[in-house]
Amino acid sequence: MSLLKRKKSETAESNGSGDAEAVAKPAKPGRMSQAKDLGVHHGTQAGIDVAGWVDSRVNATGIFTAMMSRHVPKGTNWFYTLGSATMFIFAMQAITGVFLSMYYTPSATQAYASITHLTNEVFMGEFVRGLHKWGASLMIILIFLHMARTFFFGAYKYPRELNWVIGVVLLILTTVMGLTGYLLPFDQRSFWATIVANNITASGPIVGPYLADFLRAGPDFSATTLSRFYALHMMVVPGLIAALIGAHLFFVVKLGTTAPPWVRAGRPKGSRPEEEVTAGVAKEDFDEVPVNGAVVAAAAAPPVDEADADAAEAEEVEAKEAEETEAAVAPEEPAQEAAEEAAADETAPEEPPADPADAPDEPGEGEVNQ
């Protein structure tokens, strides 16, 4: 019994029917199309499974969305592409540097010969070397322009101070990479130009002489100096630049970019309107700071003219000063004058009454005044 018939009989017995029903066999074109659809489905599903497996471990979808779908402020122009252009030139320098290192020999006796062989005999060697040579100058120009744009647009302010510091360090590393790469041809021009640059470094305060000795790998220029410059140019400086570019991009994505200074940023769509909060804030110097319920009372009170308030305050001050002056002068009156005034009041004659009827009876002739 064939495997297909055996499977049909087992299916029929499990369903409880003793007789196996005949299954319609599809035609050959139908079977071919079905197999083709099944293959496409499995291939697509396999690709989706691999992408999902990678995405679940590195979260590439979130990173891509944050990098490519972030908000761009109004007024963004071509000045904002200087950073991306600098990063592109750095990538080109890294790629062309790898190809040049395949033919370069960092030796004091063979460096110049290897450069000559690379330029004149290797296929497209002159083109690759030209890209690397002029790309170095272009990278320094672009990073200077990018830093100038950041400074004049005010993009170094809060909360992007750390990103500005990273940019300054990247600028320094770019110049160091240009200095270390200039010596690698090891001809007369690069040799003496590097000596001048190293002497300028040695004239720096405190750390200058130590840094110059580190770059020379000793008291004088030698074959060890070339090896040290080659190691710095090929591994140390590019590695630091790549790491700092990653940190720089992280802060750009996290904090966003700033609008030009002549464009005022509008309120984001769906955000709450601005509310003026006066509690605990003095608008001018020597103003009283409103606290708690005083805010409501100050808002409900009618506006007072400053001139009237100043005049009333001046009147109060003058009245208070007059009272203090009177209180200070009154005790200084002599006691004798006060006593004389009191005696004069006692001996003063009584005024005659206005009505004669009210006058007292005069004593008779025979009466004697007591």
Number of C-alpha atoms within 10 A of each C-alpha: 5 6 8 8 12 11 11 16 17 13 15 15 13 10 10 9 11 12 10 14 11 8 7 6 8 10 8 9 9 11 12 12 11 13 12 12 12 12 12 12 12 12 12 12 12 12 12 12 12 12 13 14 12 13 13 11 8 10 12 14 14 10 12 11 10 14 15 9 10 13 11 11 16 13 13 14 10 6 12 16 12 17 19 14 16 21 17 13 20 21 13 15 20 15 13 20 18 11 13 19 12 9 15 19 19 22 19 18 11 14 18 18 17 17 21 16 14 20 18 11 11 11 10 12 20 17 12 18 18 14 16 21 17 11 18 21 12 16 22 19 12 19 22 16 16 21 19 12 17 21 13 11 15 15 20 18 14 8 11 17 12 14 21 18 13 15 21 15 14 20 18 12 16 19 15 16 21 16 18 20 20 20 22 23 23 21 14 9 11 16 16 13 14 19 16 12 12 20 14 13 18 17 12 13 8 9 11 16 16 12 15 22 17 13 19 21 18 12 10 12 16 12 14 17 20 25 18 17 23 21 14 18 22 18 10 13 17 18 13 13 21 15 10 17 16 11 13 19 16 15 16 15 16 12 12 15 18 22 19 21 12 8 12 11 13 8 10 8 6 6 7 8 8 7 6 6 8 13 14 12 12 12 10 8 6 7 9 11 14 16 12 9 9 12 15 12 11 11 10 9 8 8 8 8 8 9 9 10 10 11 11 12 11 12 11 11 11 12 11 11 12 11 10 11 11 10 11 10 9 9 9 8 9 9 9 9 9 10 11 11 10 11 10 10 10 9 8 8 8 6 6 9 10 8 7 8 8 9 10 8 7 6 9 8 7 6 7 7 7 3
